[in-house]
């Protein structure tokens, strides 16, 4: 029952628009939110995914939907390289743009596609 409450209430609040704000969030603020998850783990008695894992999963899911939909306005930002295995990195002039959704999503997709 506690796990369902955590997923429905706490995790949904923590992850609202996480794909937009997580990449640009300060490490100090990420640590504060991670402490909330850690406190909930102690109360529930089982491990929950970290904020980093939640962000990665949701960003990849959203980015793959955009790549699959040619009608999406952001579809043209996901340009494959000639090999077709990776996406072209988005060049930015400042760190504020580099920490936005599209450049971070391209990096995550490229990392997910590289065999390890």
CNS distance restraints for C-alpha pairs under 8 A (distance, minus, plus):
assign (resid   1 and name CA) (resid   5 and name CA) 6.31 0.50 0.50
assign (resid   2 and name CA) (resid   6 and name CA) 6.07 0.50 0.50
assign (resid   2 and name CA) (resid  44 and name CA) 5.82 0.50 0.50
assign (resid   3 and name CA) (resid   7 and name CA) 6.13 0.50 0.50
assign (resid   3 and name CA) (resid  44 and name CA) 6.49 0.50 0.50
assign (resid   4 and name CA) (resid   8 and name CA) 5.96 0.50 0.50
assign (resid   5 and name CA) (resid   9 and name CA) 5.79 0.50 0.50
assign (resid   5 and name CA) (resid  10 and name CA) 7.43 0.50 0.50
assign (resid   6 and name CA) (resid  10 and name CA) 5.01 0.50 0.50
assign (resid   6 and name CA) (resid  11 and name CA) 6.02 0.50 0.50
assign (resid   6 and name CA) (resid  40 and name CA) 7.48 0.50 0.50
assign (resid   7 and name CA) (resid  11 and name CA) 4.94 0.50 0.50
assign (resid   7 and name CA) (resid  12 and name CA) 6.45 0.50 0.50
assign (resid   8 and name CA) (resid  12 and name CA) 5.84 0.50 0.50
assign (resid   9 and name CA) (resid  13 and name CA) 6.29 0.50 0.50
assign (resid  10 and name CA) (resid  14 and name CA) 6.19 0.50 0.50
assign (resid  11 and name CA) (resid  15 and name CA) 5.92 0.50 0.50
assign (resid  12 and name CA) (resid  16 and name CA) 5.98 0.50 0.50
assign (resid  14 and name CA) (resid  18 and name CA) 7.44 0.50 0.50
assign (resid  14 and name CA) (resid  33 and name CA) 7.71 0.50 0.50
assign (resid  15 and name CA) (resid  54 and name CA) 7.48 0.50 0.50
assign (resid  15 and name CA) (resid  55 and name CA) 7.62 0.50 0.50
assign (resid  17 and name CA) (resid  21 and name CA) 6.69 0.50 0.50
assign (resid  18 and name CA) (resid  22 and name CA) 5.36 0.50 0.50
assign (resid  18 and name CA) (resid  55 and name CA) 6.04 0.50 0.50
assign (resid  18 and name CA) (resid  58 and name CA) 7.73 0.50 0.50
assign (resid  19 and name CA) (resid  23 and name CA) 7.55 0.50 0.50
assign (resid  19 and name CA) (resid  55 and name CA) 6.19 0.50 0.50
assign (resid  19 and name CA) (resid  58 and name CA) 6.56 0.50 0.50
assign (resid  19 and name CA) (resid  59 and name CA) 5.24 0.50 0.50
assign (resid  19 and name CA) (resid 101 and name CA) 6.40 0.50 0.50
assign (resid  20 and name CA) (resid 100 and name CA) 6.76 0.50 0.50
assign (resid  20 and name CA) (resid 101 and name CA) 5.66 0.50 0.50
assign (resid  21 and name CA) (resid  25 and name CA) 6.12 0.50 0.50
assign (resid  21 and name CA) (resid 100 and name CA) 7.67 0.50 0.50
assign (resid  22 and name CA) (resid  30 and name CA) 7.98 0.50 0.50
assign (resid  22 and name CA) (resid  55 and name CA) 6.79 0.50 0.50
assign (resid  23 and name CA) (resid  99 and name CA) 5.12 0.50 0.50
assign (resid  23 and name CA) (resid 100 and name CA) 6.33 0.50 0.50
assign (resid  23 and name CA) (resid 101 and name CA) 7.22 0.50 0.50
assign (resid  23 and name CA) (resid 104 and name CA) 6.95 0.50 0.50
assign (resid  24 and name CA) (resid  96 and name CA) 7.16 0.50 0.50
assign (resid  24 and name CA) (resid  99 and name CA) 4.91 0.50 0.50
assign (resid  24 and name CA) (resid 100 and name CA) 6.47 0.50 0.50
assign (resid  25 and name CA) (resid  29 and name CA) 6.59 0.50 0.50
assign (resid  25 and name CA) (resid  30 and name CA) 6.65 0.50 0.50
assign (resid  26 and name CA) (resid  30 and name CA) 6.35 0.50 0.50
assign (resid  27 and name CA) (resid  31 and name CA) 6.14 0.50 0.50
assign (resid  28 and name CA) (resid  32 and name CA) 6.45 0.50 0.50
assign (resid  29 and name CA) (resid  33 and name CA) 6.42 0.50 0.50
assign (resid  30 and name CA) (resid  34 and name CA) 6.10 0.50 0.50
assign (resid  30 and name CA) (resid  51 and name CA) 7.69 0.50 0.50
assign (resid  31 and name CA) (resid  35 and name CA) 6.19 0.50 0.50
assign (resid  32 and name CA) (resid  36 and name CA) 6.77 0.50 0.50
assign (resid  33 and name CA) (resid  37 and name CA) 6.72 0.50 0.50
assign (resid  33 and name CA) (resid  51 and name CA) 7.51 0.50 0.50
assign (resid  34 and name CA) (resid  38 and name CA) 6.21 0.50 0.50
assign (resid  34 and name CA) (resid  50 and name CA) 6.77 0.50 0.50
assign (resid  34 and name CA) (resid  51 and name CA) 6.09 0.50 0.50
assign (resid  35 and name CA) (resid  39 and name CA) 6.05 0.50 0.50
assign (resid  36 and name CA) (resid  40 and name CA) 6.26 0.50 0.50
assign (resid  37 and name CA) (resid  41 and name CA) 6.23 0.50 0.50
assign (resid  37 and name CA) (resid  48 and name CA) 7.29 0.50 0.50
assign (resid  37 and name CA) (resid  50 and name CA) 7.18 0.50 0.50
assign (resid  37 and name CA) (resid  51 and name CA) 7.79 0.50 0.50
assign (resid  38 and name CA) (resid  42 and name CA) 6.49 0.50 0.50
assign (resid  39 and name CA) (resid  43 and name CA) 6.51 0.50 0.50
assign (resid  40 and name CA) (resid  44 and name CA) 5.99 0.50 0.50
assign (resid  41 and name CA) (resid  45 and name CA) 5.59 0.50 0.50
assign (resid  41 and name CA) (resid  46 and name CA) 5.56 0.50 0.50
assign (resid  41 and name CA) (resid  47 and name CA) 5.58 0.50 0.50
assign (resid  41 and name CA) (resid  48 and name CA) 6.39 0.50 0.50
assign (resid  42 and name CA) (resid  46 and name CA) 7.25 0.50 0.50
assign (resid  49 and name CA) (resid  53 and name CA) 5.97 0.50 0.50
assign (resid  49 and name CA) (resid  54 and name CA) 6.43 0.50 0.50
assign (resid  50 and name CA) (resid  54 and name CA) 6.27 0.50 0.50
assign (resid  51 and name CA) (resid  55 and name CA) 6.09 0.50 0.50
assign (resid  52 and name CA) (resid  56 and name CA) 6.12 0.50 0.50
assign (resid  53 and name CA) (resid  57 and name CA) 6.11 0.50 0.50
assign (resid  54 and name CA) (resid  58 and name CA) 6.13 0.50 0.50
assign (resid  55 and name CA) (resid  59 and name CA) 5.89 0.50 0.50
assign (resid  56 and name CA) (resid  60 and name CA) 6.04 0.50 0.50
assign (resid  56 and name CA) (resid 108 and name CA) 7.36 0.50 0.50
assign (resid  57 and name CA) (resid  61 and name CA) 6.12 0.50 0.50
assign (resid  58 and name CA) (resid  62 and name CA) 6.13 0.50 0.50
assign (resid  59 and name CA) (resid  63 and name CA) 5.97 0.50 0.50
assign (resid  59 and name CA) (resid 101 and name CA) 7.91 0.50 0.50
assign (resid  59 and name CA) (resid 105 and name CA) 6.23 0.50 0.50
assign (resid  60 and name CA) (resid  64 and name CA) 5.99 0.50 0.50
assign (resid  60 and name CA) (resid 105 and name CA) 6.56 0.50 0.50
assign (resid  60 and name CA) (resid 108 and name CA) 6.80 0.50 0.50
assign (resid  60 and name CA) (resid 109 and name CA) 6.55 0.50 0.50
assign (resid  61 and name CA) (resid  65 and name CA) 6.37 0.50 0.50
assign (resid  62 and name CA) (resid  66 and name CA) 6.38 0.50 0.50
assign (resid  63 and name CA) (resid  67 and name CA) 6.18 0.50 0.50
assign (resid  63 and name CA) (resid 105 and name CA) 6.13 0.50 0.50
assign (resid  63 and name CA) (resid 106 and name CA) 7.92 0.50 0.50
assign (resid  63 and name CA) (resid 109 and name CA) 7.88 0.50 0.50
assign (resid  64 and name CA) (resid  68 and name CA) 6.11 0.50 0.50
assign (resid  65 and name CA) (resid  69 and name CA) 6.27 0.50 0.50
assign (resid  66 and name CA) (resid  70 and name CA) 7.48 0.50 0.50
assign (resid  66 and name CA) (resid  72 and name CA) 6.13 0.50 0.50
assign (resid  66 and name CA) (resid  74 and name CA) 6.77 0.50 0.50
assign (resid  66 and name CA) (resid  75 and name CA) 5.62 0.50 0.50
assign (resid  67 and name CA) (resid  75 and name CA) 5.55 0.50 0.50
assign (resid  67 and name CA) (resid  78 and name CA) 6.51 0.50 0.50
assign (resid  69 and name CA) (resid  75 and name CA) 6.82 0.50 0.50
assign (resid  70 and name CA) (resid  75 and name CA) 5.74 0.50 0.50
assign (resid  70 and name CA) (resid  76 and name CA) 7.89 0.50 0.50
assign (resid  71 and name CA) (resid  75 and name CA) 7.17 0.50 0.50
assign (resid  74 and name CA) (resid  78 and name CA) 7.56 0.50 0.50
assign (resid  77 and name CA) (resid  90 and name CA) 7.52 0.50 0.50
assign (resid  77 and name CA) (resid 102 and name CA) 7.37 0.50 0.50
assign (resid  78 and name CA) (resid  87 and name CA) 6.22 0.50 0.50
assign (resid  78 and name CA) (resid  88 and name CA) 7.06 0.50 0.50
assign (resid  78 and name CA) (resid 106 and name CA) 6.92 0.50 0.50
assign (resid  79 and name CA) (resid  87 and name CA) 5.48 0.50 0.50
assign (resid  79 and name CA) (resid  88 and name CA) 5.49 0.50 0.50
assign (resid  80 and name CA) (resid  84 and name CA) 5.40 0.50 0.50
assign (resid  80 and name CA) (resid  85 and name CA) 7.15 0.50 0.50
assign (resid  80 and name CA) (resid  86 and name CA) 5.82 0.50 0.50
assign (resid  80 and name CA) (resid  87 and name CA) 4.15 0.50 0.50
assign (resid  80 and name CA) (resid  88 and name CA) 5.64 0.50 0.50
assign (resid  81 and name CA) (resid  85 and name CA) 7.05 0.50 0.50
assign (resid  81 and name CA) (resid  86 and name CA) 5.87 0.50 0.50
assign (resid  81 and name CA) (resid  87 and name CA) 5.47 0.50 0.50
assign (resid  81 and name CA) (resid  88 and name CA) 5.49 0.50 0.50
assign (resid  85 and name CA) (resid 113 and name CA) 7.30 0.50 0.50
assign (resid  86 and name CA) (resid 109 and name CA) 7.81 0.50 0.50
assign (resid  86 and name CA) (resid 110 and name CA) 5.47 0.50 0.50
assign (resid  86 and name CA) (resid 113 and name CA) 7.05 0.50 0.50
assign (resid  87 and name CA) (resid 106 and name CA) 6.49 0.50 0.50
assign (resid  87 and name CA) (resid 109 and name CA) 7.67 0.50 0.50
assign (resid  87 and name CA) (resid 110 and name CA) 6.34 0.50 0.50
assign (resid  88 and name CA) (resid 106 and name CA) 7.65 0.50 0.50
assign (resid  89 and name CA) (resid 103 and name CA) 6.96 0.50 0.50
assign (resid  89 and name CA) (resid 106 and name CA) 6.47 0.50 0.50
assign (resid  89 and name CA) (resid 107 and name CA) 7.15 0.50 0.50
assign (resid  90 and name CA) (resid 102 and name CA) 7.81 0.50 0.50
assign (resid  90 and name CA) (resid 103 and name CA) 5.52 0.50 0.50
assign (resid  90 and name CA) (resid 106 and name CA) 7.53 0.50 0.50
assign (resid  91 and name CA) (resid  98 and name CA) 7.98 0.50 0.50
assign (resid  92 and name CA) (resid  97 and name CA) 6.27 0.50 0.50
assign (resid  92 and name CA) (resid  98 and name CA) 5.88 0.50 0.50
assign (resid  93 and name CA) (resid  97 and name CA) 7.42 0.50 0.50
assign (resid  93 and name CA) (resid  98 and name CA) 7.92 0.50 0.50
assign (resid  94 and name CA) (resid  98 and name CA) 6.46 0.50 0.50
assign (resid  95 and name CA) (resid  99 and name CA) 6.05 0.50 0.50
assign (resid  96 and name CA) (resid 100 and name CA) 6.72 0.50 0.50
assign (resid  97 and name CA) (resid 103 and name CA) 7.78 0.50 0.50
assign (resid  98 and name CA) (resid 103 and name CA) 5.73 0.50 0.50
assign (resid  98 and name CA) (resid 104 and name CA) 6.98 0.50 0.50
assign (resid  99 and name CA) (resid 103 and name CA) 6.96 0.50 0.50
assign (resid  99 and name CA) (resid 104 and name CA) 6.29 0.50 0.50
assign (resid 100 and name CA) (resid 104 and name CA) 6.39 0.50 0.50
assign (resid 101 and name CA) (resid 105 and name CA) 5.85 0.50 0.50
assign (resid 102 and name CA) (resid 106 and name CA) 6.20 0.50 0.50
assign (resid 103 and name CA) (resid 107 and name CA) 6.37 0.50 0.50
assign (resid 104 and name CA) (resid 108 and name CA) 6.21 0.50 0.50
assign (resid 105 and name CA) (resid 109 and name CA) 6.12 0.50 0.50
assign (resid 106 and name CA) (resid 110 and name CA) 6.15 0.50 0.50
assign (resid 107 and name CA) (resid 111 and name CA) 6.12 0.50 0.50
assign (resid 108 and name CA) (resid 112 and name CA) 6.07 0.50 0.50
assign (resid 109 and name CA) (resid 113 and name CA) 6.24 0.50 0.50
assign (resid 110 and name CA) (resid 114 and name CA) 6.39 0.50 0.50
